[in-house]
Amino acid sequence: MNESTSALTASFLQQAVELHQQGRLQPAQALYRQVLELEPRQFDALHLLGVIARQQGDAQAAIVLIAQAIEVDGTQAKAHCNLGVALLDAGRADEALASHDRAIALQEDYAMAWSNRGNALRRLGRLDEALLSYQRALAIQPSYAEAHCNRAIVLQDQGRYLDALSAAEDALHIKDRYADAWFARGNALHCLRILPEAVESFDRAIHLRPQWAEAYNGQGAALQRLGIFDAALDSYDQALALKPDYALAHYARGNTLRSMQRNEEAVAAYRAALAHGDNPETIAFALASVGAGETPAVLPQEYVRSLFDQYANHFDQHLVEVLDYQTPSYLDGLIRRTIAAGTLAGQLDTLDLGCGTGLCGPYLRAYSRSLAGIDLSQQMLDKAAERGLYDTLACADLTTYLNGQQDSCDLALAADVFVYIGDLAPVFAGVHRALREGGHFCFSVEAGEGADYALRPSNRYAHTQQYIERLAAATGFQVQAAEPLTARQENGAPTAALALMLIK
């Protein structure tokens, strides 16, 4: 290449970089291409054309161009880092992680590579490692707002909502006009049930990025939980105007319409969610809850797990202070009235089925030699562990857990658990197998009428006493007691329930 061509190449490249930095991508792109016409293996032009391709949403073109730049010069950490970002955009998380590792090997103090490495680890589900990667980025560059925000997202995924809130606010202290951090803050506040502030955070995110369907959906969810249904519907409609195939927004809109008793519209919203790829099992139970489908035998495990993972941090306060939850103390009284006092002198091996955060633990511990808790939500179990009352805690589906038990316990308790299971036959069979001869099975159900079990608009099952008695007899239990109780206050009205004691 002669001297004049070299000078022209350098001039075009300088102009292209300036345009690129100004956000004028198309003229910058044209100039980078002119550089490549003059010098086809020019590293910066190939690399930065790849960066523009990624900015324009073309991950595949970005991968090809940046890989060509690396063939020219493989010692540039920034190119490996940008290749990793494009690979992650393309869903190739393992390769993205490898690219970021190569960037770090070339430049150990490269904060952006450490942060982007965390993003790849998060996509791979390696959340603890992702956090360490973000922390490494922040040790190098404490004012790195994006690393603080990425850290908030992972903490949110782990259910550490207070920590997520703190990390999002760290990002915002550095960079106030940061839509992603406002969104992360809104998600954390929502899960902490600090709802008015959550609405405000989502609003700030929308102000900074008006075409963001997910932020409108988050705002709708917070408004829905506040009971401001018309405003929630408006937010969901905004989300769907921007992203018509957004299944989650269709589903959430259906839940809001159901809360407003606009059931026909709710059915249409649920069917739209299904048409756009929502989980058929989830939609089936949603439709059943408004009388538009067959009642499923159980609620989907993922729905129940997700519900209680989000609920774990404020579960006890909400049940006791808001819903006036009385079931654990009532079942304790029933146990003490129906089991001989001598047997209750710390002699029982006890299973707390669906133990949640362990609200029944203080009662059960008093008369249990051993106490095991089982729940589908690990985050609820983490809270139960903090009580220090359980000998073992298992994260498992009830029937799966019970299938592995044989003559292993004297008392099985299920407080407010069967509201998430319609067909109780598998659980009854499992409990009967797990109990020793003469063992007791104590539980509560919401009181139903008519069908053996029905899914209510609250997404909770109700069971009839006749069904329970018939199922008990078929399984080999005797009914010792069946007593009415008020399980909780829901929307200002008492929820009628039954407390039962069966003996094997």
C-alpha positions in Angstrom: 0.0 0.0 0.0 1.5 3.3 -1.1 1.8 6.4 1.2 -1.2 8.2 -0.3 -3.5 5.2 0.1 -2.3 4.8 3.7 -3.1 8.4 4.4 -6.5 8.1 2.8 -7.3 5.0 4.9 -6.3 6.7 8.1 -8.4 9.8 7.2 -11.5 7.7 6.4 -11.0 5.6 9.6 -10.7 8.8 11.8 -13.9 10.2 10.3 -15.7 6.9 10.7 -14.8 6.6 14.3 -15.9 10.2 15.0 -19.3 9.5 13.3 -19.6 6.2 15.2 -19.0 8.0 18.5 -21.7 10.5 17.6 -24.2 7.7 17.1 -24.4 8.3 13.3 -24.1 4.6 12.4 -24.9 4.5 8.7 -22.4 7.1 7.5 -19.8 5.6 9.9 -20.6 2.2 8.4 -20.1 3.5 4.8 -16.7 5.0 5.7 -15.5 1.7 7.4 -16.4 -0.1 4.2 -14.5 2.4 2.2 -11.5 1.7 4.4 -11.9 -2.0 3.7 -12.0 -1.4 0.0 -8.6 0.2 0.3 -7.2 -2.3 2.9 -9.4 -5.5 3.2 -7.6 -6.7 6.3 -7.8 -3.5 8.3 -8.4 -4.5 11.9 -10.3 -1.5 13.2 -12.6 -1.3 10.3 -13.6 -4.9 10.5 -13.9 -4.8 14.3 -16.0 -1.6 14.4 -18.2 -2.7 11.5 -19.0 -5.7 13.6 -19.8 -3.4 16.6 -22.2 -1.4 14.4 -23.8 -4.7 13.1 -24.5 -5.7 16.7 -25.8 -2.2 17.5 -28.2 -2.6 14.6 -29.4 -6.0 16.0 -27.6 -8.2 13.5 -25.6 -10.5 15.8 -24.6 -13.0 13.1 -23.0 -10.3 10.9 -21.3 -8.9 14.0 -19.8 -12.3 14.8 -18.5 -12.8 11.3 -16.9 -9.3 11.1 -15.3 -9.4 14.6 -14.0 -12.9 14.0 -12.3 -11.6 10.8 -10.8 -8.8 12.8 -9.4 -11.3 15.3 -7.9 -13.3 12.5 -6.0 -10.2 11.6 -4.9 -9.4 15.2 -5.8 -11.8 18.0 -4.1 -9.8 20.7 -6.8 -7.2 21.0 -8.8 -7.8 24.2 -11.6 -5.4 23.1 -12.3 -7.5 20.0 -12.7 -10.7 22.0 -14.9 -8.9 24.5 -17.2 -7.5 21.7 -17.3 -10.9 20.0 -18.5 -12.4 23.3 -21.3 -9.8 23.5 -22.4 -10.7 20.0 -22.2 -14.4 20.7 -24.4 -13.9 23.7 -26.9 -12.0 21.6 -27.0 -15.0 19.3 -27.7 -17.3 22.2 -24.3 -18.9 22.2 -23.5 -18.4 25.9 -20.7 -21.0 26.2 -18.8 -19.5 23.3 -19.4 -16.0 24.7 -17.9 -17.0 28.1 -14.8 -18.4 26.3 -14.4 -15.1 24.4 -14.6 -13.0 27.6 -12.1 -15.4 29.2 -9.7 -14.8 26.3 -10.2 -11.0 26.7 -9.4 -11.2 30.4 -6.4 -13.4 29.7 -5.1 -10.6 27.4 -6.0 -7.8 29.8 -6.7 -8.9 33.4 -7.9 -5.4 34.5 -10.6 -5.2 31.8 -13.7 -4.3 33.8 -16.1 -4.5 30.8 -14.9 -8.0 30.0 -15.5 -9.1 33.6 -19.0 -7.6 33.6 -19.9 -9.2 30.2 -18.4 -12.5 31.5 -21.0 -12.2 34.3 -23.7 -11.8 31.7 -22.7 -15.0 30.0 -22.5 -16.9 33.3 -26.0 -15.6 34.2 -27.4 -16.9 30.9 -25.8 -20.3 31.7 -27.5 -20.3 35.1 -24.2 -20.0 37.0 -25.5 -17.2 39.2 -22.9 -17.3 42.1 -20.1 -17.2 39.5 -21.8 -14.3 37.7 -21.9 -12.3 40.9 -18.2 -12.9 41.5 -17.5 -11.7 38.0 -19.4 -8.5 38.5 -17.7 -7.9 41.8 -14.3 -8.3 40.0 -15.4 -5.7 37.5 -16.4 -3.3 40.3 -13.2 -3.9 42.2 -11.4 -2.6 39.0 -13.9 0.2 38.3 -16.2 1.0 41.3 -18.1 3.6 39.3 -19.2 1.1 36.6 -23.0 1.6 36.6 -23.6 -1.3 34.2 -21.9 -3.8 36.5 -23.9 -2.6 39.5 -27.1 -3.0 37.4 -26.1 -6.4 36.1 -25.4 -7.5 39.7 -28.9 -6.3 40.7 -30.4 -8.5 38.0 -28.6 -11.6 39.3 -29.5 -10.9 42.9 -33.1 -10.5 41.8 -32.9 -13.9 40.0 -31.6 -15.4 43.4 -34.6 -13.9 45.3 -32.3 -11.5 47.2 -34.6 -8.6 46.7 -33.1 -6.2 49.3 -29.6 -6.7 47.9 -31.0 -6.3 44.3 -32.6 -3.0 45.3 -29.3 -1.8 46.9 -27.3 -2.7 43.8 -29.8 -1.0 41.4 -29.7 2.1 43.5 -25.8 2.0 43.5 -26.1 2.1 39.7 -28.5 5.0 39.8 -26.3 7.0 42.1 -23.7 6.8 39.4 -26.0 7.2 36.4 -29.4 8.6 37.1 -30.7 8.5 33.5 -30.3 4.7 33.3 -33.4 2.9 32.2 -32.2 -0.6 33.0 -31.4 0.3 36.6 -34.8 1.9 37.1 -36.3 -1.2 35.7 -34.2 -3.4 38.0 -35.2 -1.2 41.0 -38.8 -1.5 40.1 -38.6 -5.3 40.0 -37.0 -5.4 43.4 -39.5 -3.1 44.9 -42.3 -5.1 43.4 -41.0 -8.3 45.0 -40.6 -6.5 48.3 -44.2 -5.3 48.0 -43.1 -1.6 48.1 -45.6 -1.1 45.3 -46.1 2.7 44.9 -42.3 3.1 44.6 -42.2 0.2 42.2 -44.8 1.9 39.9 -42.7 5.1 40.1 -39.5 3.2 39.1 -41.1 1.6 36.1 -42.5 5.0 35.1 -38.9 6.4 35.2 -37.7 3.5 33.0 -40.5 4.2 30.5 -39.8 7.9 30.4 -36.2 7.1 29.5 -37.1 4.3 27.0 -40.7 4.9 25.8 -40.9 1.8 23.6 -40.1 -0.7 26.4 -42.9 -3.3 26.6 -41.4 -5.1 29.6 -41.4 -1.9 31.7 -45.0 -1.3 30.9 -45.7 -4.9 31.9 -43.8 -4.5 35.2 -45.8 -1.3 35.9 -49.0 -3.1 35.2 -48.1 -5.9 37.6 -47.4 -3.4 40.4 -50.7 -1.5 39.8 -52.6 -4.8 39.7 -51.2 -5.8 43.1 -52.2 -2.4 44.4 -55.8 -3.1 43.2 -55.7 -0.2 40.7 -57.1 -2.4 38.0 -58.0 0.2 35.3 -54.5 1.7 35.4 -53.0 -1.8 35.3 -55.0 -2.7 32.2 -53.8 0.5 30.5 -50.2 -0.5 31.2 -50.7 -4.0 29.8 -52.4 -2.5 26.7 -49.4 -0.2 26.2 -47.1 -3.2 26.5 -49.2 -5.1 23.9 -49.3 -2.2 21.6 -45.5 -2.3 21.5 -45.2 -6.1 21.5 -48.4 -7.8 20.4 -47.0 -11.3 20.8 -46.0 -10.7 24.5 -47.6 -13.8 26.1 -46.8 -12.7 29.7 -48.7 -9.4 29.2 -51.7 -11.2 27.7 -51.7 -13.5 30.7 -51.3 -10.8 33.3 -54.1 -8.8 31.5 -56.3 -11.8 31.9 -55.6 -12.0 35.6 -56.5 -8.3 36.0 -59.8 -8.8 34.1 -60.6 -11.8 36.2 -60.1 -9.7 39.3 -62.5 -7.2 37.8 -65.0 -10.1 37.2 -64.9 -9.4 33.5 -64.5 -13.1 32.9 -65.3 -13.3 29.2 -62.6 -10.7 28.4 -60.3 -12.7 30.8 -60.9 -15.8 28.8 -60.0 -14.0 25.5 -56.8 -12.7 27.1 -55.8 -16.1 28.4 -56.4 -17.6 24.9 -54.3 -14.9 23.4 -51.5 -15.7 25.8 -51.7 -19.4 24.8 -51.7 -18.5 21.1 -48.5 -16.5 21.6 -46.7 -19.4 23.3 -47.6 -19.3 27.0 -47.4 -22.6 29.0 -50.6 -24.6 28.1 -50.7 -26.1 31.6 -50.7 -22.6 33.1 -53.4 -21.4 30.7 -55.5 -24.5 31.4 -55.8 -23.7 35.1 -56.3 -20.0 34.4 -59.2 -20.8 32.1 -60.6 -23.3 34.7 -60.5 -20.6 37.4 -63.1 -18.6 35.4 -65.2 -21.6 34.4 -63.9 -21.9 30.9 -62.3 -25.3 31.0 -61.9 -28.6 32.8 -60.5 -28.3 36.4 -56.9 -29.6 36.4 -55.9 -32.1 39.0 -53.1 -29.9 40.4 -51.7 -26.5 39.8 -48.5 -26.4 37.6 -45.4 -26.9 39.8 -43.5 -24.1 38.2 -46.4 -21.7 38.9 -46.5 -22.7 42.6 -42.7 -22.6 42.9 -42.5 -19.1 41.3 -45.4 -17.8 43.4 -43.7 -18.8 46.6 -40.2 -17.9 45.6 -41.5 -14.3 45.1 -43.6 -14.5 48.3 -40.8 -15.8 50.6 -39.5 -12.5 52.0 -42.9 -11.2 53.2 -44.9 -14.4 53.5 -45.2 -14.4 57.3 -46.1 -10.8 57.6 -48.7 -10.9 54.9 -50.4 -14.0 56.2 -50.4 -13.0 59.9 -50.9 -9.2 59.7 -52.9 -8.8 56.5 -54.8 -12.1 56.1 -55.2 -12.9 59.9 -54.0 -16.4 59.2 -55.1 -18.8 62.0 -54.6 -22.3 60.5 -51.3 -23.3 62.2 -52.6 -22.5 65.7 -55.9 -24.2 65.0 -54.3 -27.4 63.7 -52.0 -27.4 66.7 -55.1 -27.3 68.9 -56.7 -30.1 66.9 -53.5 -32.2 67.3 -53.5 -31.7 71.1 -57.2 -32.5 71.4 -57.0 -35.8 69.4 -53.6 -37.3 70.1 -52.9 -38.8 73.6 -50.9 -36.5 75.8 -48.3 -39.1 76.5 -47.7 -39.5 72.8 -47.2 -35.8 72.5 -44.3 -35.8 75.0 -41.7 -35.2 72.3 -42.1 -38.7 70.9 -43.3 -38.1 67.3 -41.4 -38.3 64.1 -43.2 -35.5 62.1 -43.5 -34.5 58.5 -44.5 -30.8 57.8 -45.8 -31.1 54.2 -45.6 -27.8 52.3 -43.9 -26.3 55.3 -43.2 -22.9 53.6 -41.3 -20.6 55.9 -42.0 -22.8 58.8 -45.0 -21.1 60.5 -46.1 -24.5 61.9 -42.6 -25.3 63.1 -42.9 -23.8 66.6 -46.0 -25.8 67.3 -44.7 -29.1 65.9 -41.3 -28.9 67.5 -42.9 -29.0 71.0 -44.0 -32.6 70.5 -41.7 -33.9 67.8 -38.6 -36.1 68.3 -37.7 -35.4 64.7 -39.2 -32.7 62.4 -38.8 -32.7 58.6 -40.1 -30.0 56.3 -40.9 -30.4 52.6 -41.6 -27.6 50.2 -41.5 -26.9 46.4 -39.8 -23.5 47.0 -36.2 -23.3 48.0 -36.5 -19.7 49.0 -39.3 -20.6 51.4 -37.2 -23.4 52.8 -34.3 -20.9 53.3 -36.6 -18.9 55.6 -37.7 -22.0 57.4 -34.1 -22.9 58.0 -33.5 -19.6 59.8 -35.9 -20.7 62.5 -33.6 -23.5 63.5 -36.5 -25.8 64.3 -36.3 -28.5 61.5 -34.0 -31.4 61.6 -34.2 -31.8 57.8 -35.6 -29.6 55.0 -36.2 -31.0 51.5 -37.0 -29.1 48.3 -39.4 -31.5 46.5 -42.8 -32.1 45.1 -44.9 -33.7 47.8 -45.9 -36.9 46.0 -42.4 -37.4 44.7 -41.0 -37.1 48.3 -43.7 -39.3 49.8 -43.1 -42.0 47.2 -39.7 -42.5 48.9 -41.1 -42.9 52.4 -42.3 -46.1 54.1 -43.4 -46.3 57.7 -41.2 -43.3 58.5 -43.3 -41.0 60.6 -46.0 -40.7 63.2 -47.6 -37.4 62.2 -48.0 -35.7 58.9 -49.3 -32.2 58.7 -50.4 -30.1 55.7 -51.5 -26.6 56.7 -53.1 -24.6 53.8 -51.3 -26.8 51.3 -54.1 -28.6 49.5 -55.4 -25.4 48.1 -52.8 -25.9 45.4 -53.8 -29.6 44.7 -57.2 -30.6 43.4 -57.0 -34.4 43.2 -55.7 -35.5 46.6 -55.7 -39.2 46.0 -51.9 -39.4 45.2 -51.0 -37.4 48.3 -53.3 -39.5 50.6 -51.8 -42.7 49.3 -48.3 -41.3 49.8 -49.1 -40.1 53.4 -50.7 -43.5 54.2 -47.5 -45.3 53.1 -45.3 -42.9 55.0 -47.2 -43.2 58.3 -46.6 -45.9 60.8 -49.6 -47.9 62.0 -51.7 -45.7 64.3 -50.1 -42.5 62.8 -52.0 -39.3 62.3 -52.6 -37.1 59.3 -53.7 -33.5 60.1 -54.5 -31.0 57.4 -56.8 -28.1 56.3 -58.7 -27.5 53.1 -60.9 -24.7 51.9 -64.5 -25.7 52.2 -66.2 -26.4 48.8 -69.7 -27.3 47.6 -70.9 -29.4 44.8 -68.0 -31.0 42.9 -65.4 -32.9 44.8 -62.9 -30.1 44.2 -63.1 -26.9 42.3 -60.6 -24.2 41.2 -61.7 -20.8 42.4 -60.9 -17.4 40.8 -58.3 -17.0 43.6 -56.3 -19.9 41.9 -56.9 -22.0 45.0 -58.8 -25.3 45.2 -61.8 -25.9 47.5 -62.7 -29.5 48.5 -65.9 -30.9 49.9 -66.0 -32.8 53.2 -67.8 -35.6 51.5 -64.9 -36.0 49.0 -62.3 -36.0 51.8 -64.3 -38.6 53.8 -64.7 -40.9 50.8 -61.1 -40.6 49.8 -60.0 -41.3 53.4 -62.0 -44.5 53.5 -60.7 -45.6 50.1 -57.1 -45.0 51.2 -57.4 -46.8 54.5 -57.8 -43.9 56.9 -60.4 -43.3 59.6 -61.7 -39.7 60.2 -61.2 -38.8 63.8 -62.3 -35.1 63.5 -63.6 -32.7 60.9 -64.1 -29.2 62.1 -65.0 -25.9 60.4 -62.6 -22.9 60.8 -62.0 -19.5 59.3 -58.6 -19.9 57.5 -58.0 -16.3 56.7 -59.5 -13.0 55.7 -59.5 -12.4 51.9 -60.6 -9.0 50.5 -62.3 -8.3 53.8 -64.3 -11.6 53.9 -63.7 -14.7 55.9 -62.5 -17.9 54.0 -64.4 -21.0 55.2 -62.2 -24.0 55.7 -62.1 -27.4 57.3 -59.6 -28.9 59.7 -59.4 -32.7 59.6 -57.6 -35.4 61.6 -57.2 -38.9 60.1 -55.7 -41.9 61.7 -54.1 -44.9 59.9 
